[in-house]
Amino acid sequence: MSRAGSGTTPGGRRSTVRVRTARGRKSSSTRWLQRQLNDPYVAEAQRQGYRSRAAFKLIQIDEKGHFLRPGARVVDLGAAPGGWTQVAVARVLSGRGEERVVAADVLPMEPVTGAEVVQLDMLVADAPDRVAAALGGPADVVLSDMAAPTTGHRATDHMRTLALAEAAADFACRVLAPGGTLVVKVFQGGAQGTLLTRLKREFARVRHVKPAASRDESPETYLVATGFRGGAGDAQV
């Protein structure tokens, strides 16, 4: 895999691949397949050895915030298939042994060299304890690309993903060291007010970021909260 951060915006002209609807395949599946085959980030992820195009979302977010520093301790929630974890490991690896990357997801995930993978559901009561135990100390960064399976009903999808975002915020406020960073996915909608209010109270700065790798039609955006106000003594790890 090439160095994380290279080729963050694919360039060059590519011929368009057209997919015909096959017998037994739904038209929606055909549209998805054509989008995948013509997505430059999918091709670039394959070229660079990332497990998903989502890796470029984190790269682009970090290019603005520079929070994945060598030696950092990182938790990646909703990590499968591992694209964000790959980026985190590559960027925090210092060779001095201070860094630690813990990847957690409800789905099984192939190991990533340099990370500890934990399979669990973050909405289960003991999940935060298990992730905190794997981390073994305060985190510098908590990443959450968690999203509930989509139903096609936008308001429902928004509320279900917001519940996961709130779980990520609860966990981050528990384990982050002073000055730490939380990056969490939300869907655009009017129900983020409570979460935003909380993050603005707990962090020095909160902003919305929609990386270029996020598809235009996607309602996803990311809240990037920096400068955690809590103290290491407040983290129950």
PyRosetta script that sets phi, psi and omega in degrees:
from pyrosetta import init, pose_from_sequence

init()
pose = pose_from_sequence("MSRAGSGTTPGGRRSTVRVRTARGRKSSSTRWLQRQLNDPYVAEAQRQGYRSRAAFKLIQIDEKGHFLRPGARVVDLGAAPGGWTQVAVARVLSGRGEERVVAADVLPMEPVTGAEVVQLDMLVADAPDRVAAALGGPADVVLSDMAAPTTGHRATDHMRTLALAEAAADFACRVLAPGGTLVVKVFQGGAQGTLLTRLKREFARVRHVKPAASRDESPETYLVATGFRGGAGDAQV")
pose.set_psi(1, 136.0)
pose.set_omega(1, 179.8)
pose.set_phi(2, -72.6)
pose.set_psi(2, 168.9)
pose.set_omega(2, -176.9)
pose.set_phi(3, -59.0)
pose.set_psi(3, 131.2)
pose.set_omega(3, 179.6)
pose.set_phi(4, -59.5)
pose.set_psi(4, 129.5)
pose.set_omega(4, 178.4)
pose.set_phi(5, 110.2)
pose.set_psi(5, -16.1)
pose.set_omega(5, 178.0)
pose.set_phi(6, -82.7)
pose.set_psi(6, 143.5)
pose.set_omega(6, 178.3)
pose.set_phi(7, 61.0)
pose.set_psi(7, 45.4)
pose.set_omega(7, -174.9)
pose.set_phi(8, -74.6)
pose.set_psi(8, -20.9)
pose.set_omega(8, 177.0)
pose.set_phi(9, -125.3)
pose.set_psi(9, 102.0)
pose.set_omega(9, -177.6)
pose.set_phi(10, -58.2)
pose.set_psi(10, 140.8)
pose.set_omega(10, 179.8)
pose.set_phi(11, -128.4)
pose.set_psi(11, 179.1)
pose.set_omega(11, 179.2)
pose.set_phi(12, 89.0)
pose.set_psi(12, 151.0)
pose.set_omega(12, -179.7)
pose.set_phi(13, -83.2)
pose.set_psi(13, 138.1)
pose.set_omega(13, 177.0)
pose.set_phi(14, -126.7)
pose.set_psi(14, 141.4)
pose.set_omega(14, 178.4)
pose.set_phi(15, -68.9)
pose.set_psi(15, 144.3)
pose.set_omega(15, -178.3)
pose.set_phi(16, -79.5)
pose.set_psi(16, 131.0)
pose.set_omega(16, 176.9)
pose.set_phi(17, -95.3)
pose.set_psi(17, 126.4)
pose.set_omega(17, 178.1)
pose.set_phi(18, -106.2)
pose.set_psi(18, 132.7)
pose.set_omega(18, -177.6)
pose.set_phi(19, -111.7)
pose.set_psi(19, 125.9)
pose.set_omega(19, 176.7)
pose.set_phi(20, -85.3)
pose.set_psi(20, 146.2)
pose.set_omega(20, 177.8)
pose.set_phi(21, -69.2)
pose.set_psi(21, 121.3)
pose.set_omega(21, -179.5)
pose.set_phi(22, -93.6)
pose.set_psi(22, 156.8)
pose.set_omega(22, 177.6)
pose.set_phi(23, -60.3)
pose.set_psi(23, 131.2)
pose.set_omega(23, 179.7)
pose.set_phi(24, 87.6)
pose.set_psi(24, -5.8)
pose.set_omega(24, 178.8)
pose.set_phi(25, -104.4)
pose.set_psi(25, 130.8)
pose.set_omega(25, 179.4)
pose.set_phi(26, -69.1)
pose.set_psi(26, 153.1)
pose.set_omega(26, 178.8)
pose.set_phi(27, -62.1)
pose.set_psi(27, -33.4)
pose.set_omega(27, 178.5)
pose.set_phi(28, -65.5)
pose.set_psi(28, -35.6)
pose.set_omega(28, 177.5)
pose.set_phi(29, -68.4)
pose.set_psi(29, -37.6)
pose.set_omega(29, 177.5)
pose.set_phi(30, -63.8)
pose.set_psi(30, -43.4)
pose.set_omega(30, 178.4)
pose.set_phi(31, -62.0)
pose.set_psi(31, -41.2)
pose.set_omega(31, 179.2)
pose.set_phi(32, -62.9)
pose.set_psi(32, -44.5)
pose.set_omega(32, -178.5)
pose.set_phi(33, -63.7)
pose.set_psi(33, -41.7)
pose.set_omega(33, 179.5)
pose.set_phi(34, -65.6)
pose.set_psi(34, -39.6)
pose.set_omega(34, 177.9)
pose.set_phi(35, -62.5)
pose.set_psi(35, -43.1)
pose.set_omega(35, 179.0)
pose.set_phi(36, -62.4)
pose.set_psi(36, -44.8)
pose.set_omega(36, -176.7)
pose.set_phi(37, -67.5)
pose.set_psi(37, -23.7)
pose.set_omega(37, -177.5)
pose.set_phi(38, -106.8)
pose.set_psi(38, 6.9)
pose.set_omega(38, -178.8)
pose.set_phi(39, -86.0)
pose.set_psi(39, 116.5)
pose.set_omega(39, -178.0)
pose.set_phi(40, -64.6)
pose.set_psi(40, -27.1)
pose.set_omega(40, 178.8)
pose.set_phi(41, -71.7)
pose.set_psi(41, -32.0)
pose.set_omega(41, 175.6)
pose.set_phi(42, -63.8)
pose.set_psi(42, -46.7)
pose.set_omega(42, 179.7)
pose.set_phi(43, -64.1)
pose.set_psi(43, -40.3)
pose.set_omega(43, -178.6)
pose.set_phi(44, -69.7)
pose.set_psi(44, -36.1)
pose.set_omega(44, 176.1)
pose.set_phi(45, -61.9)
pose.set_psi(45, -42.3)
pose.set_omega(45, 177.8)
pose.set_phi(46, -64.4)
pose.set_psi(46, -40.0)
pose.set_omega(46, -178.8)
pose.set_phi(47, -65.3)
pose.set_psi(47, -40.0)
pose.set_omega(47, -176.3)
pose.set_phi(48, -89.7)
pose.set_psi(48, -6.7)
pose.set_omega(48, 176.4)
pose.set_phi(49, 88.0)
pose.set_psi(49, 18.9)
pose.set_omega(49, 175.9)
pose.set_phi(50, -84.1)
pose.set_psi(50, 149.1)
pose.set_omega(50, -177.4)
pose.set_phi(51, -76.8)
pose.set_psi(51, -17.8)
pose.set_omega(51, 179.4)
pose.set_phi(52, -154.7)
pose.set_psi(52, 157.5)
pose.set_omega(52, 176.4)
pose.set_phi(53, -64.5)
pose.set_psi(53, -20.9)
pose.set_omega(53, -179.5)
pose.set_phi(54, -60.6)
pose.set_psi(54, -20.4)
pose.set_omega(54, 178.0)
pose.set_phi(55, -54.6)
pose.set_psi(55, -37.0)
pose.set_omega(55, -177.7)
pose.set_phi(56, -70.4)
pose.set_psi(56, -25.4)
pose.set_omega(56, 175.7)
pose.set_phi(57, -63.1)
pose.set_psi(57, -47.6)
pose.set_omega(57, 179.8)
pose.set_phi(58, -66.5)
pose.set_psi(58, -41.2)
pose.set_omega(58, 178.0)
pose.set_phi(59, -57.2)
pose.set_psi(59, -45.4)
pose.set_omega(59, -178.2)
pose.set_phi(60, -69.6)
pose.set_psi(60, -35.8)
pose.set_omega(60, 176.0)
pose.set_phi(61, -65.8)
pose.set_psi(61, -42.4)
pose.set_omega(61, -178.8)
pose.set_phi(62, -70.6)
pose.set_psi(62, -27.7)
pose.set_omega(62, 176.6)
pose.set_phi(63, -63.6)
pose.set_psi(63, -25.3)
pose.set_omega(63, 177.3)
pose.set_phi(64, -87.4)
pose.set_psi(64, -34.2)
pose.set_omega(64, -173.6)
pose.set_phi(65, -105.3)
pose.set_psi(65, -24.8)
pose.set_omega(65, 179.1)
pose.set_phi(66, 52.1)
pose.set_psi(66, 49.2)
pose.set_omega(66, -179.3)
pose.set_phi(67, -99.7)
pose.set_psi(67, -16.3)
pose.set_omega(67, 177.7)
pose.set_phi(68, -87.5)
pose.set_psi(68, 80.2)
pose.set_omega(68, -175.5)
pose.set_phi(69, -97.0)
pose.set_psi(69, 153.1)
pose.set_omega(69, 176.6)
pose.set_phi(70, -54.1)
pose.set_psi(70, 133.3)
pose.set_omega(70, 179.2)
pose.set_phi(71, 89.9)
pose.set_psi(71, -3.1)
pose.set_omega(71, -177.4)
pose.set_phi(72, -72.6)
pose.set_psi(72, 155.8)
pose.set_omega(72, 175.4)
pose.set_phi(73, -107.3)
pose.set_psi(73, 124.7)
pose.set_omega(73, -168.1)
pose.set_phi(74, -129.0)
pose.set_psi(74, 139.1)
pose.set_omega(74, 170.1)
pose.set_phi(75, -115.2)
pose.set_psi(75, 130.2)
pose.set_omega(75, 179.7)
pose.set_phi(76, -115.1)
pose.set_psi(76, 107.0)
pose.set_omega(76, -179.2)
pose.set_phi(77, -95.9)
pose.set_psi(77, 138.5)
pose.set_omega(77, -174.7)
pose.set_phi(78, 70.6)
pose.set_psi(78, 42.9)
pose.set_omega(78, -166.0)
pose.set_phi(79, -77.3)
pose.set_psi(79, -29.8)
pose.set_omega(79, -174.7)
pose.set_phi(80, -60.3)
pose.set_psi(80, 141.0)
pose.set_omega(80, 5.1)
pose.set_phi(81, -84.4)
pose.set_psi(81, -2.6)
pose.set_omega(81, 173.2)
pose.set_phi(82, 122.9)
pose.set_psi(82, 6.4)
pose.set_omega(82, -179.3)
pose.set_phi(83, -61.1)
pose.set_psi(83, -45.3)
pose.set_omega(83, 178.8)
pose.set_phi(84, -66.3)
pose.set_psi(84, -38.4)
pose.set_omega(84, 179.4)
pose.set_phi(85, -62.0)
pose.set_psi(85, -41.6)
pose.set_omega(85, 177.4)
pose.set_phi(86, -58.5)
pose.set_psi(86, -44.8)
pose.set_omega(86, 179.8)
pose.set_phi(87, -64.2)
pose.set_psi(87, -45.4)
pose.set_omega(87, -178.9)
pose.set_phi(88, -60.0)
pose.set_psi(88, -47.1)
pose.set_omega(88, -179.5)
pose.set_phi(89, -60.0)
pose.set_psi(89, -46.5)
pose.set_omega(89, -177.3)
pose.set_phi(90, -62.5)
pose.set_psi(90, -34.6)
pose.set_omega(90, -174.7)
pose.set_phi(91, -86.4)
pose.set_psi(91, -28.5)
pose.set_omega(91, -177.3)
pose.set_phi(92, -96.7)
pose.set_psi(92, -11.4)
pose.set_omega(92, -177.7)
pose.set_phi(93, -60.3)
pose.set_psi(93, 120.7)
pose.set_omega(93, -177.3)
pose.set_phi(94, -115.6)
pose.set_psi(94, -20.3)
pose.set_omega(94, -177.4)
pose.set_phi(95, 84.1)
pose.set_psi(95, -3.5)
pose.set_omega(95, -179.3)
pose.set_phi(96, -99.9)
pose.set_psi(96, -8.7)
pose.set_omega(96, 174.5)
pose.set_phi(97, 91.6)
pose.set_psi(97, 0.4)
pose.set_omega(97, 179.9)
pose.set_phi(98, -76.6)
pose.set_psi(98, -31.3)
pose.set_omega(98, -173.5)
pose.set_phi(99, -70.2)
pose.set_psi(99, 153.7)
pose.set_omega(99, 174.1)
pose.set_phi(100, -155.1)
pose.set_psi(100, 132.8)
pose.set_omega(100, 178.6)
pose.set_phi(101, -123.7)
pose.set_psi(101, 123.4)
pose.set_omega(101, 177.0)
pose.set_phi(102, -115.0)
pose.set_psi(102, 125.9)
pose.set_omega(102, -180.0)
pose.set_phi(103, -112.0)
pose.set_psi(103, 128.6)
pose.set_omega(103, -178.0)
pose.set_phi(104, -129.1)
pose.set_psi(104, 139.6)
pose.set_omega(104, 176.5)
pose.set_phi(105, -159.6)
pose.set_psi(105, 153.0)
pose.set_omega(105, 176.0)
pose.set_phi(106, -72.0)
pose.set_psi(106, -21.2)
pose.set_omega(106, 178.9)
pose.set_phi(107, -92.7)
pose.set_psi(107, 152.7)
pose.set_omega(107, 174.5)
pose.set_phi(108, -66.4)
pose.set_psi(108, 148.6)
pose.set_omega(108, -176.3)
pose.set_phi(109, -142.8)
pose.set_psi(109, 135.6)
pose.set_omega(109, 177.0)
pose.set_phi(110, -64.9)
pose.set_psi(110, 145.7)
pose.set_omega(110, -179.4)
pose.set_phi(111, -58.5)
pose.set_psi(111, 148.9)
pose.set_omega(111, 171.9)
pose.set_phi(112, -118.6)
pose.set_psi(112, 122.6)
pose.set_omega(112, -179.5)
pose.set_phi(113, -57.7)
pose.set_psi(113, 127.4)
pose.set_omega(113, 179.8)
pose.set_phi(114, 97.3)
pose.set_psi(114, -3.5)
pose.set_omega(114, 180.0)
pose.set_phi(115, -127.5)
pose.set_psi(115, 153.5)
pose.set_omega(115, 172.2)
pose.set_phi(116, -102.4)
pose.set_psi(116, 125.8)
pose.set_omega(116, -176.8)
pose.set_phi(117, -102.8)
pose.set_psi(117, 130.2)
pose.set_omega(117, 179.7)
pose.set_phi(118, -125.8)
pose.set_psi(118, 125.8)
pose.set_omega(118, 177.7)
pose.set_phi(119, -96.2)
pose.set_psi(119, 118.1)
pose.set_omega(119, 179.9)
pose.set_phi(120, -166.4)
pose.set_psi(120, 167.0)
pose.set_omega(120, 176.4)
pose.set_phi(121, -103.3)
pose.set_psi(121, 117.5)
pose.set_omega(121, -175.7)
pose.set_phi(122, -65.8)
pose.set_psi(122, -11.6)
pose.set_omega(122, 177.8)
pose.set_phi(123, -89.7)
pose.set_psi(123, -4.4)
pose.set_omega(123, 175.9)
pose.set_phi(124, -81.0)
pose.set_psi(124, 143.7)
pose.set_omega(124, -169.7)
pose.set_phi(125, -55.3)
pose.set_psi(125, -41.5)
pose.set_omega(125, -174.5)
pose.set_phi(126, -90.5)
pose.set_psi(126, 1.0)
pose.set_omega(126, -176.5)
pose.set_phi(127, -60.1)
pose.set_psi(127, -47.5)
pose.set_omega(127, 179.3)
pose.set_phi(128, -58.1)
pose.set_psi(128, -36.9)
pose.set_omega(128, 178.6)
pose.set_phi(129, -63.4)
pose.set_psi(129, -40.8)
pose.set_omega(129, -178.0)
pose.set_phi(130, -67.5)
pose.set_psi(130, -41.6)
pose.set_omega(130, 179.0)
pose.set_phi(131, -68.1)
pose.set_psi(131, -41.6)
pose.set_omega(131, 179.0)
pose.set_phi(132, -62.0)
pose.set_psi(132, -38.5)
pose.set_omega(132, 178.9)
pose.set_phi(133, -65.6)
pose.set_psi(133, -39.6)
pose.set_omega(133, 178.5)
pose.set_phi(134, -66.5)
pose.set_psi(134, -33.8)
pose.set_omega(134, 179.7)
pose.set_phi(135, -70.2)
pose.set_psi(135, -42.1)
pose.set_omega(135, 175.2)
pose.set_phi(136, 75.8)
pose.set_psi(136, 13.4)
pose.set_omega(136, -180.0)
pose.set_phi(137, 168.1)
pose.set_psi(137, 177.3)
pose.set_omega(137, -179.0)
pose.set_phi(138, -60.6)
pose.set_psi(138, 145.4)
pose.set_omega(138, 178.2)
pose.set_phi(139, -95.2)
pose.set_psi(139, 152.2)
pose.set_omega(139, 171.5)
pose.set_phi(140, -92.7)
pose.set_psi(140, -30.6)
pose.set_omega(140, -176.8)
pose.set_phi(141, -141.2)
pose.set_psi(141, 134.0)
pose.set_omega(141, 168.6)
pose.set_phi(142, -117.7)
pose.set_psi(142, 123.6)
pose.set_omega(142, 178.8)
pose.set_phi(143, -109.5)
pose.set_psi(143, 139.0)
pose.set_omega(143, 175.6)
pose.set_phi(144, -139.7)
pose.set_psi(144, 110.9)
pose.set_omega(144, 172.6)
pose.set_phi(145, -106.6)
pose.set_psi(145, 23.5)
pose.set_omega(145, -177.6)
pose.set_phi(146, -67.1)
pose.set_psi(146, 138.8)
pose.set_omega(146, 173.8)
pose.set_phi(147, -150.7)
pose.set_psi(147, 139.5)
pose.set_omega(147, 177.2)
pose.set_phi(148, -72.4)
pose.set_psi(148, 151.4)
pose.set_omega(148, 175.2)
pose.set_phi(149, -54.4)
pose.set_psi(149, 132.8)
pose.set_omega(149, -175.7)
pose.set_phi(150, -73.2)
pose.set_psi(150, 144.6)
pose.set_omega(150, 178.7)
pose.set_phi(151, -104.1)
pose.set_psi(151, -14.3)
pose.set_omega(151, -174.0)
pose.set_phi(152, 93.5)
pose.set_psi(152, -13.1)
pose.set_omega(152, 176.2)
pose.set_phi(153, -98.1)
pose.set_psi(153, 109.1)
pose.set_omega(153, -167.9)
pose.set_phi(154, -58.6)
pose.set_psi(154, -43.7)
pose.set_omega(154, -178.1)
pose.set_phi(155, -64.4)
pose.set_psi(155, -40.7)
pose.set_omega(155, 178.8)
pose.set_phi(156, -65.1)
pose.set_psi(156, -46.0)
pose.set_omega(156, 179.5)
pose.set_phi(157, -60.3)
pose.set_psi(157, -40.8)
pose.set_omega(157, 179.5)
pose.set_phi(158, -60.8)
pose.set_psi(158, -47.6)
pose.set_omega(158, -176.2)
pose.set_phi(159, -67.2)
pose.set_psi(159, -37.8)
pose.set_omega(159, -179.2)
pose.set_phi(160, -68.9)
pose.set_psi(160, -39.5)
pose.set_omega(160, 177.7)
pose.set_phi(161, -71.8)
pose.set_psi(161, -33.3)
pose.set_omega(161, 176.6)
pose.set_phi(162, -62.5)
pose.set_psi(162, -36.9)
pose.set_omega(162, 177.7)
pose.set_phi(163, -61.8)
pose.set_psi(163, -38.5)
pose.set_omega(163, 177.5)
pose.set_phi(164, -69.8)
pose.set_psi(164, -37.8)
pose.set_omega(164, 177.3)
pose.set_phi(165, -62.5)
pose.set_psi(165, -40.2)
pose.set_omega(165, 178.6)
pose.set_phi(166, -66.7)
pose.set_psi(166, -37.3)
pose.set_omega(166, 176.1)
pose.set_phi(167, -64.0)
pose.set_psi(167, -39.7)
pose.set_omega(167, 178.0)
pose.set_phi(168, -64.5)
pose.set_psi(168, -40.4)
pose.set_omega(168, 178.6)
pose.set_phi(169, -65.2)
pose.set_psi(169, -41.5)
pose.set_omega(169, 177.1)
pose.set_phi(170, -57.6)
pose.set_psi(170, -47.0)
pose.set_omega(170, -178.2)
pose.set_phi(171, -65.1)
pose.set_psi(171, -44.0)
pose.set_omega(171, -178.5)
pose.set_phi(172, -60.5)
pose.set_psi(172, -43.6)
pose.set_omega(172, -179.0)
pose.set_phi(173, -67.6)
pose.set_psi(173, -17.1)
pose.set_omega(173, 177.5)
pose.set_phi(174, -85.2)
pose.set_psi(174, -38.2)
pose.set_omega(174, -169.5)
pose.set_phi(175, -108.7)
pose.set_psi(175, -14.4)
pose.set_omega(175, -175.1)
pose.set_phi(176, -70.4)
pose.set_psi(176, 142.8)
pose.set_omega(176, 171.2)
pose.set_phi(177, -78.7)
pose.set_psi(177, 161.8)
pose.set_omega(177, 177.0)
pose.set_phi(178, -54.6)
pose.set_psi(178, 136.0)
pose.set_omega(178, -179.5)
pose.set_phi(179, 84.2)
pose.set_psi(179, 1.7)
pose.set_omega(179, -175.8)
pose.set_phi(180, -69.1)
pose.set_psi(180, 171.2)
pose.set_omega(180, -174.2)
pose.set_phi(181, -124.8)
pose.set_psi(181, 140.1)
pose.set_omega(181, 172.6)
pose.set_phi(182, -120.9)
pose.set_psi(182, 129.6)
pose.set_omega(182, 172.2)
pose.set_phi(183, -119.2)
pose.set_psi(183, 119.5)
pose.set_omega(183, -173.2)
pose.set_phi(184, -137.5)
pose.set_psi(184, 135.7)
pose.set_omega(184, 179.1)
pose.set_phi(185, -81.4)
pose.set_psi(185, 136.6)
pose.set_omega(185, 171.9)
pose.set_phi(186, -135.3)
pose.set_psi(186, 163.5)
pose.set_omega(186, 172.4)
pose.set_phi(187, -100.8)
pose.set_psi(187, 140.2)
pose.set_omega(187, -179.2)
pose.set_phi(188, -60.7)
pose.set_psi(188, 132.8)
pose.set_omega(188, -177.8)
pose.set_phi(189, 171.1)
pose.set_psi(189, 173.2)
pose.set_omega(189, -172.4)
pose.set_phi(190, -87.8)
pose.set_psi(190, 1.0)
pose.set_omega(190, -173.8)
pose.set_phi(191, -97.5)
pose.set_psi(191, 14.0)
pose.set_omega(191, -178.3)
pose.set_phi(192, -86.3)
pose.set_psi(192, -3.5)
pose.set_omega(192, -171.9)
pose.set_phi(193, -54.8)
pose.set_psi(193, -46.9)
pose.set_omega(193, -178.4)
pose.set_phi(194, -63.5)
pose.set_psi(194, -43.6)
pose.set_omega(194, 179.4)
pose.set_phi(195, -64.1)
pose.set_psi(195, -44.3)
pose.set_omega(195, 179.2)
pose.set_phi(196, -61.0)
pose.set_psi(196, -43.5)
pose.set_omega(196, 179.9)
pose.set_phi(197, -60.2)
pose.set_psi(197, -43.2)
pose.set_omega(197, 179.7)
pose.set_phi(198, -64.5)
pose.set_psi(198, -46.5)
pose.set_omega(198, -178.1)
pose.set_phi(199, -63.9)
pose.set_psi(199, -37.5)
pose.set_omega(199, 178.5)
pose.set_phi(200, -66.4)
pose.set_psi(200, -26.9)
pose.set_omega(200, 176.4)
pose.set_phi(201, -77.7)
pose.set_psi(201, -36.2)
pose.set_omega(201, -173.7)
pose.set_phi(202, -89.5)
pose.set_psi(202, -20.3)
pose.set_omega(202, -175.8)
pose.set_phi(203, -125.4)
pose.set_psi(203, 154.2)
pose.set_omega(203, -178.9)
pose.set_phi(204, -70.5)
pose.set_psi(204, -32.3)
pose.set_omega(204, -177.3)
pose.set_phi(205, -146.5)
pose.set_psi(205, 137.6)
pose.set_omega(205, 176.9)
pose.set_phi(206, -133.9)
pose.set_psi(206, 130.6)
pose.set_omega(206, 177.8)
pose.set_phi(207, -142.1)
pose.set_psi(207, 156.8)
pose.set_omega(207, 174.3)
pose.set_phi(208, -89.5)
pose.set_psi(208, 137.2)
pose.set_omega(208, 176.6)
pose.set_phi(209, -134.0)
pose.set_psi(209, 128.1)
pose.set_omega(209, 171.6)
pose.set_phi(210, -118.0)
pose.set_psi(210, 100.7)
pose.set_omega(210, -176.8)
pose.set_phi(211, -65.6)
pose.set_psi(211, 156.0)
pose.set_omega(211, -178.6)
pose.set_phi(212, -59.7)
pose.set_psi(212, -28.0)
pose.set_omega(212, -178.7)
pose.set_phi(213, -74.7)
pose.set_psi(213, -12.3)
pose.set_omega(213, 173.5)
pose.set_phi(214, -74.2)
pose.set_psi(214, 131.5)
pose.set_omega(214, -178.9)
pose.set_phi(215, -65.0)
pose.set_psi(215, 143.7)
pose.set_omega(215, -177.1)
pose.set_phi(216, -57.0)
pose.set_psi(216, -37.1)
pose.set_omega(216, -176.2)
pose.set_phi(217, -80.5)
pose.set_psi(217, -8.6)
pose.set_omega(217, -178.3)
pose.set_phi(218, -77.7)
pose.set_psi(218, 137.4)
pose.set_omega(218, 177.4)
pose.set_phi(219, -80.3)
pose.set_psi(219, -0.2)
pose.set_omega(219, -175.7)
pose.set_phi(220, -72.2)
pose.set_psi(220, 146.8)
pose.set_omega(220, 168.6)
pose.set_phi(221, -147.2)
pose.set_psi(221, 171.0)
pose.set_omega(221, -177.5)
pose.set_phi(222, -124.4)
pose.set_psi(222, 136.3)
pose.set_omega(222, 170.5)
pose.set_phi(223, -93.4)
pose.set_psi(223, 125.7)
pose.set_omega(223, 178.4)
pose.set_phi(224, -113.9)
pose.set_psi(224, 109.1)
pose.set_omega(224, -177.8)
pose.set_phi(225, -108.9)
pose.set_psi(225, 122.4)
pose.set_omega(225, -176.4)
pose.set_phi(226, -122.3)
pose.set_psi(226, 157.1)
pose.set_omega(226, 178.0)
pose.set_phi(227, 73.4)
pose.set_psi(227, 55.2)
pose.set_omega(227, 179.1)
pose.set_phi(228, -55.0)
pose.set_psi(228, 130.3)
pose.set_omega(228, -175.1)
pose.set_phi(229, -83.9)
pose.set_psi(229, -16.3)
pose.set_omega(229, -178.2)
pose.set_phi(230, -70.1)
pose.set_psi(230, 172.6)
pose.set_omega(230, -179.9)
pose.set_phi(231, -116.5)
pose.set_psi(231, 161.0)
pose.set_omega(231, 179.6)
pose.set_phi(232, -57.9)
pose.set_psi(232, -30.8)
pose.set_omega(232, 179.3)
pose.set_phi(233, -69.5)
pose.set_psi(233, -18.7)
pose.set_omega(233, 179.0)
pose.set_phi(234, -83.7)
pose.set_psi(234, -21.5)
pose.set_omega(234, -177.1)
pose.set_phi(235, -76.3)
pose.set_psi(235, 125.9)
pose.set_omega(235, -177.7)
pose.set_phi(236, -94.1)
pose.set_psi(236, 75.9)
pose.set_omega(236, -179.0)
pose.set_phi(237, -116.8)
pose.dump_pdb("model.pdb")
